[in-house]
């Protein structure tokens, strides 16, 4: 579970997103960060038991910095108003599929997959879906997967079929995707529930065949 004080800190940061306020409340940030890291450690310990590709991963390799990169953004707020953690075999800086937990009051979610891969990796994933569509379909149509995540996020996709694929390809709607990700929302009440770690691990385990398929494609 996440402590109420952690949510309160993030809510306050959203209202006072400036350096002076942050420095004045650094002690509260340190407590919130430590709370989130404990949660990440518990989740990682659980998923490592069923996904051995994460065996060498450490909790601190999973969490993202609170500071925003504002160099190329119109939004100049210096801090993120969420805590994020990525669980993948190469750590958060490596291009591969993985699991993700987003902690943000009113907008938290469990997610995973492969977000905006570079052209070579995207080509490999599309090829693997095309060659092994029956297998891919069985993974994402599995009952528990559908219950948790429904469908892949289709908000970022091509209008027309990608090069070398025909419109009547049985997997064409997935081949049009630029990212291969799924997610499920988490309420603030669920964040505070004692079963949050168990719920997150279970969702990640349901996602494992999907993650494995994507990483197999990239590794080929």
Long-range contacts (C-beta under 8 A, 24 or more apart in sequence): 1-39, 1-191, 1-192, 1-193, 1-194, 1-195, 1-196, 1-197, 2-35, 2-36, 2-39, 2-103, 2-191, 2-192, 2-196, 3-32, 3-35, 4-192, 5-31, 5-32, 5-35, 6-31, 6-32, 6-35, 6-36, 6-83, 6-103, 7-105, 7-188, 7-191, 7-192, 10-81, 10-82, 10-83, 10-103, 10-104, 10-105, 11-105, 13-79, 13-81, 14-81, 14-105, 17-77, 17-78, 17-79, 17-81, 18-77, 18-78, 19-78, 22-78, 22-79, 29-66, 32-83, 33-63, 33-66, 33-83, 36-63, 36-83, 36-85, 36-103, 37-63, 39-101, 39-196, 39-197, 40-85, 40-101, 42-197, 43-85, 43-87, 43-101, 43-197, 43-200, 43-201, 43-204, 44-87, 46-197, 46-198, 46-200, 46-201, 46-204, 47-87, 47-99, 47-201, 47-204, 47-205, 50-205, 50-208, 51-204, 51-205, 51-208, 51-211, 53-89, 53-215, 54-87, 54-88, 54-89, 57-87, 57-88, 57-89, 57-91, 61-91, 61-92, 62-86, 62-87, 62-91, 62-92, 63-92, 64-92, 82-107, 87-204, 89-215, 95-121, 95-218, 96-214, 96-215, 96-218, 97-180, 97-210, 97-211, 97-214, 97-215, 97-218, 98-211, 99-204, 99-207, 99-211, 101-200, 103-191, 105-188, 106-188, 108-185, 108-186, 108-187, 108-188, 108-190, 108-191, 109-183, 109-184, 109-185, 109-186, 110-183, 110-184, 110-186, 110-199, 110-200, 110-203, 110-204, 111-181, 111-182, 111-183, 111-184, 112-181, 112-182, 112-183, 112-204, 112-207, 112-210, 112-211, 113-152, 113-179, 113-180, 113-181, 113-182, 113-207, 113-210, 113-211, 113-214, 114-179, 114-180, 114-181, 114-214, 114-218, 115-179, 115-181, 116-156, 116-178, 116-179, 117-179, 117-218, 121-218, 122-178, 124-217, 124-218, 124-220, 125-180, 125-214, 125-217, 125-218, 126-162, 126-165, 126-175, 127-217, 128-213, 128-216, 128-217, 128-220, 129-171, 129-174, 129-175, 129-217, 130-165, 130-169, 130-171, 130-175, 132-213, 133-170, 133-171, 135-213, 136-171, 136-174, 136-213, 137-171, 139-209, 139-210, 139-213, 140-210, 142-206, 142-209, 144-206, 145-182, 145-206, 145-207, 145-209, 145-210, 148-182, 148-184, 148-203, 148-206, 148-207, 149-182, 149-183, 149-184, 149-206, 149-207, 150-182, 151-182, 152-177, 152-180, 152-181, 152-182, 153-179, 153-181, 153-182, 153-183, 180-214, 182-207, 182-210
